[in-house]
Amino acid sequence: MYFSLLKHETDFKLWILCFDEYTHELLSRMKLASVTLVHLKDFEDKELLKAKKTRKLFEYYWTCTPSLPLYILKTQQNVDAITYLDADLYFFSNTDKIFSECKASSILITEHRYSYNREKKEKVNGIYNVQYLTFKRDCSGIKALKWWRERCIEWCYYIPEGNKMGDQKYLDDWKTRFEGVCVSQNIGAGLAPWNISRYKIRKKSEDVYVNGKKLIFYHFHSLNILKKGYIYLSMYKLRKTDKTIIYEPYIKALEESFLFIRKYDRTFKYYFNELGLTRLREVYWFVKSFLNGNIKNYRKNILCIVPCSPPVTGTSLASETVVNHLKVSRNVFLYPYQRGDLKSGIFSLKQMIKILFIGMRILIKRMNFSRIDQIYIAVSASFWGNIRDIYLLLLLGKKNRNKTVIHLHVSYFDKYLKNANIIIKYLNRYFLSDLKKAIVLGETFLPVYKGYISQERVSIVKYFAEPELFVSDLKLRRKYKNEVLKVLYLSNMMEDKGYNLLLNAYKRLPNIYRKKIRLDFAGEFGSTGKENTFKQSIAKYRNVKYHGSVFSEKKRDILWDSHVFCLPTYYRYEAQPISIIEAYAAGCVVLASRSGGICDIMKEGVNGYFLEGISGKLESEKAISEIITNLISIYNEKKKNEYIGRNNRKEAEKYYQKERFCVEVEKALME
C-alpha cells in the first residue's frame, strides 16, 4: 500500500501503528519517506489495555481502529483532517477525486456495494466498509470518532450480534447520527472482491477503469500468501480480466515489497504456515474458491544453468548462493555444470558430454511446454566456455532468451571477442542482443558487452562475504595486539594466482622479518603432484604453513587470525576475487595486484596496498621485490594496519552483505 501511495501521491503523511516490537524495529531501519511510526506503548491507554484482555488478536486490531485517527488528531495539532486506511488497500491512481467529494463534509465513508444478496450481506457485515474513512478536525468529526471508540471498547467481536459486527456495523446509522457525513459516490473508490462482478474492468495505457471511471483503490480483502507459491485470491468468484488487470499487478507489487523487506531482514518469510480454517463455513468458502480457480500458484519458475562445486571457485560459490536464495521463494530448476578442474579455457570431452545432456534437457522442457518465467546463466570468457554458452542460448530459443539474465563472473571477455573470428562475433551479437539483462561485478566490466548488449541492460552486482566471516570488535582488537604479523593467501593454488611469488618474497625477506612474519596458504591444488611439491618447498620454514582447502569454521578462524591478506594474482580471467571481500569482513589489510576488477572494490591506502609490478605481463623479480617492500612496510605500521582493518570490516558491513548480493541478482531477474 505504501509504495502505491508513493507512486500516485505527490504529498502525503502516513502514520503506521506497529502492533509489535519487531515491526517497529524493522520499519525504523527502513527510514521510509513521509512515514511516522506509532509505537504500541505510546498508543495504548487503560481502556484499550482492558479491552485487549477480552479480545482475540485480530479483534483487538479492529478495536483500535477508531483510536488511531483520534490519537493522531490529539498528538498532531497541525493535522486538519485524517484518513484511516486498511493495510490491504492498493492505489491505482491518486485520491484527488475522493477528497473533492468531501470538501463541505466532516466525515467520508464508503459503501460495500455488494454485487448480489445485498440485503442479506449488509445485515451481517454492514452497509459501509471500514477501509477508507476521512475525519476532519471539527465538532462532528471528533464526536464521531469518540463515539465509535467508546462502542468498540465496549464490544468488538467477530460475531454478528444484533446491529453489531466487529468495528464495522457501527457505521450503519452515521448518516443520521452525525452531521456532515458524506458517502463516496465514486465507483473507483472501494472496488473489492464482493462488488467487482458488478462492473466492467478494462485497462487503457497504465490506468485501470471501472465502468469508464478511473480506479482509485482496490481492497484486496482475504488475499492470503500460502506456502510453495500458492496465493488464495478471494472467497468471491473472480473473472479472468479481474485476475489479469487487478490481481496480477498487486501480486507483482507484493513480490517487490518482499524483496525490499529482505534487504533489512534476510530471514523474513512472506507466507502463512496455516490457513486458519477453524469453521465449517470457512472450509466451504476455501473449497469453493479452489473450484473457482481463486487459489493459484504464482511462484515463478526459474531455470538456473550455473557451475556448482567441486571445484570451489568464486563463480561456483556465488552461483550456489543465488540458487539457494531463489529456492526460498521460487521453483528452481537447476542444470549444473562442473568445470572438473581449476583450469579455464581448456577443452574437456567429459565436460562437453555434460553440456550436450543439459541441451537435451532444455529441448525436452521446451517440447513439454513447461513454463519457464526466468532463466539465469553464469557465462564464460574463454573460447570453449563461449561455445557452450552459444549452444545453450541457441537451444533456449528467442522467446526464452528474452527472459534470460546472464551473469559474468570473470574478466577477459571483451579481449576474447576482440580477437575472435567473424563467425564467433556474429553469433555472440545475434544471441546476446535477445537477452533480458547482463550482470557484471563492477564498473570495470560495464563496457565488456558494448556493441552486443545495450548499456541500460547491464547491471552491476558486487560480491559478498558470508555473515559468519564478519569479525567482532573484540576479536579485531585482540588480533592486532599480536607481535607476529600473520599473512594469508586464500585462493585456489594456481600459478597465475601468484602464490609462488608470495612464497619467494617471504624466502628473500631479511632473517629478522622472517621470524616476525607468519605465512599461511589455504586453497586447492589442481593435482596431488603440485601439492606435494609445494609442501616440500615450505618444509624447512617454521613460519610457513599450508592448510589445504578450508571451509566453514576453519576458513573463518584462519581469516580472523590474519592481519594481512595477500593476492598477487595475474590470472587472465581474474574479475573480483570473493576472497578479498571475505578478508575485508575479517578486518584484514589487503595486499593485491590491480588485475581484473580489483580496483572496483579496493583503494590504495584505504583498504590496503596495490602491487603495481604485477600485471598480465609479469616481471617476477620486480613483483617479488615489491611484495618484500610492502610486507616490511606493513609490519612497521601496526597502528595503521588496525585502522585499515577496522575500515575494511565497516565497508564490508555496508556494501558487501550476502543478502544484498542475492536481492540485487533476484531484482535483475524479476525486472
N, C-alpha and C positions, 0 to 999 in steps of 0.2 A: 504494500500500500504506500509506504513512504516514498519509494522510488518512482511510483506512478504519479504521486503528488509533485515530486521534484521535477518530473518531466513536463507537467502541464501547468503548474502554477509558478508565477514569477516571484510572488511574495507571500509567504505564509510562516506561521509559527506553530510547531507541533509539540504538544506535551504528551509524553508517554508514561503511563503508570506501570511501574515494574513490580510485579507480584512476587518476585523472589530476588535474592541477592545475586544469583548467577546472571540473571537478565540485566540487572542494573550494572554489574561489573563489566559484562561483555559490551553492552551498548556504550558505556563510558569510554572504553578503549577505542571505539569506532569514531568518536567525535563527529557525529552526523550533523551536517549543516542544518540550521533552522530547527533544531530539536532540543528540547529541555526535558530532562528525565525527572520523574517524580518518584522518590523513594517511598516504599510502603510505610516505613516507620514515621515519616513526616506526614503521611496522608491519613493513616488510620486514627480514629478517635475512640472514645469509650463506647459510644453507641455501636459503631461498626465492629469493634472487637467483641462485644457481647453477642451481636448477631452472628458473627463468624463461627461461634461455637455450635450453633444450631443448623448450619448450612453445609451442604456438600461444596466442594471447591468451586465448581462452575456456577453453583447457585450464589456463592459469595461474590463471584465476579459480577453477576447481574445486580446483586445488592449494591455494589459500589458504583454502578453506572451513574446515577444522578449526583452522587457525592463528588465525582471527578470534575465536571464542569463548575459545580458550586465552589470547589476548592480553588480552582484556577481564578475564578472571578473574585474570590476572597483574598487571594495572595498576590494577584497581579492587577493592581489598581488601574493600570493603563489599558487594560483589555475591555473594550466596549461590547464585544459580542464573542461568544464561544460556540464552536460546533463540535458535538460529540461524533466520533466515527468508530464503527466496528472495525476490528483489525483485518477482517476478511473482505473488505471492500477493495476494488481496484479501479483506478480512474483512467478512462479512455479519452477524456478531454477536460478542459478547465471548468470550474464551478461558477463562473460569472452569471450564467442564466438562472441558477438556483438562488443566488444571493439577490438578484434583481427582483425575484418574486416576493421577497420578504422585507423590502425596504421600509414599508409602512407598518410592519408587524413586529411583535415581540418574540414570537416563537415560530419555528418552521418544523413541520413533521412530514413524514412520507407514508403513503398507504402501501399495504401489501399488494393490492390489485390482483387478487388470485385469478387464475385462468379458469378454474372450474370449482364447483362446490363452494362458492364464495361464502354463502351464509353460514354453512357448517364450519368452515375453516376459521372464519372471523369469530365465531362463537367460542372456539377453543384458543386460538392464538392472537386474536385481536384484529382490529381494523388497521391499525398502524404498526409499523415495524421500527424497533429501536436499532437503527442502522446509521441514520444521518439526522441529527437533531441540532437546530440552532437556537440559542438563547441570547437575548440582548440583556445588557445590564440596566434593566428598568424594573419598575414595580411588578409587572406581570411576569417577566422572565424569571426574576428571583423568586417570586411567590410560587410559580410552578415547580421550580427546582426543589425548593424547600419542602413543598407538599409531597412531591414524588419521592424524595429521600426518606421522609418520615414513613411513607407507605411501604417502601422497600425494606426498611429496617424492621418494620412490624411483621411483614410477610413477603417472602420472595423464594418460591419453590417451583420445581419443575413438575407441578401438579395442577391441572385445571380445577379450580375451586370457586364456584360462583362466578363473579366477574373478575377473577384474578387468574393470572398465569405468568409466573416469573416476574420480570420487571415491565412486561410489555403491555398487558391488557389495561394497566392503569391509564394508558394514553387514550382509551376509547372515548371518554367524555370530555376531553380537553377543550374541544371547540365551544362547549357550553360552560365549562367550569372556569376557564380563564379567558381574559380578554386578549385580543391581538394574536390569535393563533392562525397561522397560515398553513394550509395543506398544499404541498407542491403538486402542481398540475403538469409538470414536465415529465413525460414518459421516459426520458433519457436518464432521470434520477430515480434509482430504485429498481432497475431491472434485476431480476433474480430468477432462480430456477422455478419458483412457484408461479411466475407470471410470464415467462419468456415465450411460451407457446401462443400467447395472445397476439404476438407481434411478428412483423416481417423484419428479419435481420439481414442487412447487407453491408458490404464494405466498399468504400469508394476511396481510392488512394490509401492514406493511412488512417482514415476516420471510419468509425462504425456508426451505422444509422439504424434507428428503431422507428419503423413506420415513417421514414423520411426525416426524423428528428435525430440530431447528433446524440449518441450515447455519452453520458457524463460518467456514470459509475455503474459497476455491476457488483452485486452481493453474492460472493461465492460460498453461500450457506452450505454447510455439511461436507464440503470437499475434504477428503482425508488422503494423506500420503501413506501408503502401506509398504510393506517390505517387498524387495525384489522388483521395484519399479512400478508396482501397481498403484493406480490412483482411483479412489472412489469419488466419482464426479458429483453425483447427486442422487437423491431418492426419487426425484422427479424425472419424467421422461424428457429427453433432450433430442432435438433434431440434429442431423449431420452438420447443418450450417451453424447451429449453436456451438457445437464442439469445435468446429474449424475456426470460426470467426471470434468467438468469445473465450472458450476454454484453453485452446492451444497457446495463444499469446500469454495467458496468465501462467500456464504451466512452465513456459519458457522463462518468464519473469521470476517465478519461484526458483527455478534452477539457477539463474544468475544470482539471485539473492543468497541461495545456499552457498554458492562458491564464494561470495563476498564474506559471509559469516565464517567460513572455514579458513579465511585468512587470519582470523583472530582466535579461532578455536578449531584446531585440526581434528579434534575428537567429536565434533558436533554431528549428531545423527539427525537426519531430516525425514524420518518415517516413524510411524507409531507401531509398537510391537503388537498391540491388540486393537481390535475394532471397538470393543466395549459393547458388544451386543448383549445387553442384560435383560431385555424384554422381548417377549414373543413378537410384539409389533415391530421392533427394530430388526429382528431376524427376517420378518416378512418383507420389509422395505429393502433390506440388503439383497435378498434373493430376487426381488422384483427388479432392482437396479441392475443386477448382474444380467438378467434376461433382457433388459432394455439396452444393454451394451454400455452401461454407465460405469463399469469397472474395467479399466483399460490399462495395459502395460505401456507406459510412456518412457520406459527405461531405454536409453539409446544403446544400439548395438555397435560396438567398436571393434574393428579388425586391427590388431597390432602385429606388425611384422618387424621384429626387433631382435638384436643379438642378446642372448642370455648366457650367463656364466655356466661352466668354465670356458675359457679363462676369464678371470676377473679383470675387467678394464673399466675405464671411466664411462665408456659408452654402455657397456652391459649393466653396470651399477645404476646409471641414470635411467636406462630403459626399464629395468625391473622395478625401480621406484615408481615410475609413471604408471606402469601396468598395475601394480598393487594399489596405487591410489585410485585408478579408474574403476577397479573391481568393486570398490565400496558402493558406487552409485551407477555403474554401467554394466551391461552384459559384454564382457570382453572375450573375444576370440583370439587367442594367442597363437601365432605362427612363428615360433622362434627359430633363429638360425645361429649356430655357433661358428665362430671363426676357426676353432680347432687348435690354433696355436697363437703365439703372440705376434706373428709376422703379418703385416698388412700388405696387400697388393700381390700376394703370391698365389698362383693357380693351385687349386686343390680339387682333385677328382671327387673325393668324398664330399666336399662342400658343394660342388656342382650338382651332385645327385640329390642332396638335401634340398637345394633351391628348386630343382625340377619338380620334386614332390610338393613343395609349397605352391608352385604354379598350378599343379594339378588340383590341389585343394581349393585354390581360388576359382578355377574353372567349374569345379563341382558345385561350389557355393553359388556361383552365378547361374548355373543351369537349374538349380533348385529354387531359384528366385528368392533366396534368403535375403532378408532385409539387412542392409549394411548402412548405418547412418553416418559413420565417420571411419576414416582409415588413418592409421598412424604408422609411419615407416621411418626407421633410422637408416639414413643413406650413407654411402661411402664416397671416398675421394680418389680411390685407386681405379685402375683400368678394369680389373676383374670385378671389383665391387660395383662399379658403374654399369657394367654389362648386366650384372644381376638386377640392379635397380631398374634398368630399361626393360628387361624381360618381365619383371613383376608389374610395372606400370602398363605395359602392353596388355597383359592378361587381365588386368583390372577393368579395362575399357574406359572410354571417355567419361561416361556417367559417374563411375566410381572415382575416377581421377579428380573430378570436380569436388569430391568430398575428402580428398586426401591431403594430409599435412605431413610434410617431410621434416625430419629433424637431423641437421648436420652437426655431428659431434666432433668432427675432425677438420683440419685445415687442408690446404693444398688443392682444393677442388678447382679454384679459379686458374691456377697454374696448369693443372691437368687438362682442363678444357682448352686453354690457350695453345697447348702443344698437341691437342688431339687432331685426328684427321677429320675431313669434312663430313664424313658419314656420322661419326660419333657426335659431332657438333650439331648436326641436323636432328638426329634422334633425340638428343637432350632438349633441344629447343622445342621440338614438337610435343614431347611428353610433359616437360616441366611447365610449359605455358598453360596447361589444363589444370594445374594443381590449385587447390584452395589456398594454401599458405605454406611458407617455409619458416622453420625456426633455426636461428643461429645462436651462438653462445656469447657474442659480443660485438662491439662496434667495428672491430677489425674485419669481421666477416660479412658486414652488410653489403659490400659491393660484389661479393662472390657470385651471386646469381644475376648480376646486371646483364641485360640482354636476353635472359632466359625466363626470369620471373620478375614482374613489376615490383618496385621497391616497397609500395604500400602493402604488399602481401608477404613481406619478410619481417618477422618479429624477433626481438632479442629476448632470450630467457637464459640468464646466467645460472651456473651450477650452484650447489648447496653443500652443506655439511649436515651429517646426521645429528639429531638433537643430543644424543648421548656423548658426543665428542666435545661439547662446549664445557670448558674447564671452569671451575668455581673460582671466585676471588681469592679464597683462602689457599687453594692449591697453586694458583698462579703466583701468589706472593711467596709461597714456600719454595717453589722450584727455582726462582731467581735469586735465592739466598745461597744456592749451591755454588761452591768454588769451581767445580768441574763444569766446563761448557759442553753440553751434550748436543751433538749434531746428528740429525736424522735424514736419511734418504729413504723415502717411502714411495715406491712406484714399481712397475714391472722392471725386472732386471734385464734390460735391453741395452746393448752398447750405445745406441743412439740417445738413450735417456741420460747418459753421462755418468753412470755410477763409477766407471773406471777412472774418469777424470777426477772425481772427488777422492777416490782411494789413493791415486797417485799424488794428489796435492797433499793429502794427510801424511803420506810416507816422506814427503820432502819438507815437511814442517820442521823448524828447529826443534831439537830434542826437548827443550824446556816447555814448548807448547804442546808437543805430542803427549806429554804426561798430564797436561791440564785440559786436554780436549778429548772427549769420547765420541766415537763414530759408530752409529748404528745403521745397518742396512735391513730393509724389510721389503719383500716383493718376490714375485715368482720368476724363475728362470725358464727359458724355453726348452731346455734339455738338462738331464741329470749330469751330463759331462761338463757343461759350463758351470753348473752349480758346484760340482766337486773341485774344479779348477779354481774357482773364486775362493772357496773355503780354504784351500791350500795356501792361496796368496795372502790371506789375512791371519793365518795360524800363529805367526810369531808376534803379532801385535796384540797386547793385552787389552788395549782400549778400543779395539775394533771388534764388532760382533755382527753376525748375520742371523736374523731371526726367522727367515723363511717367509711364507705368506702369513699375514696377520689379519685377524678378523675380530669383530665384536670387542670384548673387554681387553684382549691383548693389544689390539690396534689402539684403543682408547688410552690404555696405560702407557704405551710407548710414545704416543703423541703428547700426552700430559707431562711426561718426564723430560721431554726435549725442549731445548732453548731455541735451537736453530733448525729450520727445515731447508735442506739444500736440494735443488733440482737443476743441475747444469745441462739441461736437455738440448739436443739439436735434432730431435726426431722430426722427420719430414711432415708427418701428419699431426704434430702437436697442435692442440687447439686451446683448451682451457683446463689444465690439469686439476681434477677434482681434489687431489691431494694438497694443493696449495690452499684451497678454501678450508679443508679439514685442519690444516696447520694454523690458519687464522683462528678457527674455533678453539683450538687448543692453546692459543696465546703464544705462538712461536714467531720468531723473526724469520723472514723468508729470504733466502739467497737463491736467485734463479736467473736463467737466461731470458732473453726477450723473444723466445720462439713462439710461433703461433699467436694466440690471443692473450698471452700472459699480461701484456701491457694494459689490457682492458680491466684487469682486476688488481693491478699492483702499481704502486707509485714509489719512486726512488726516495728513500729516507723516511717514508711514511709507513710502508708495510714491510720494508726490508731493503735489499740492495740488488741491483741488476749486475749480471756478469756480462759485460759488454763484448768480451772477446769470444763469446760463443754464439755462433750463428750456423746457417746452413753449410757454409764453407769453414770448416773447423781448423783452427790453428791450435793444436794440442798444447804446445809449450806455453803459448800466451794464455790459454784458458786455465791451465794448471797454476801458473804464476798468479793469475787474478784471483783464483779461489784461495790460494795461500794468503795473499794480501788481505782479503776480506775476512777470512777466519781469524787472523791475528787482530785485525781492527775490531771485529765484533767482540772478541774475548776481552779486549781492553776497554770496552764501553758498556759495562754491565748495567748501569742505571738507564742508559738509553735503550738497551735491549728490553728491559721490563716495560718501559714506556711504549715501545713499539708493539710488544706482545699484548699489552692491555688494549691498545688501539685496534689491533687486528681482531681480538675477541669481540670487541664492541662493534666493529664493522661487520663481522660475520653475523652477529645477532640482528643487525639492522637490515642487511642486504642478502644474506645467503642462508636463509632458513629453508628447510626441506619443504615445508608446506607451501611457501611462496612459489618455489620452483614448480611443484605439482599443480597448483592452482593456475599458474600462468600458462603451463602447457595445456591444461584442460580448457582454459578460456580460449586458446588458439584453436582448439578442436571444435568448440561449441559455436564460435562466432559465425 
